[in-house]
Amino acid sequence: MDVEGKVAAIHGVAGIVAGYVSFILSSGTITSIGSNEFLAIIVAIIILYAAGQISEKIFGREEVGGAKGWLWSGIVPFFFVWILVWVLFFNM
């Protein structure tokens, strides 16, 4: 698997984690926080940033392809997986 595929896989796994965390935060499972969609989105952005930093540390900034490579190999897969998992959990 090439670097782009590995970066997409890392961001896909991070998207699954972010989707589940977003579900927990937005559904009111944690009673002290309540139903907070804004916090769910902020936490997902933090997880996205962490996944990007992990990818750059593992493969190097040049191999990832900079901002353009990170956009198409990282952010786009993360976004679609995150939304998919969040909606699936929300509808269960």
Secondary structure, DSSP 8 states (H G I E B T S, - for coil): --HHHHHHHHHHHHHHHHHHHHHHHHHT-STTT-S-HHHHHHHHHHHHHHHHHHHHHHH-HHHHTHHHHHIIIIIHHHHHHHHHHHHHHHT-
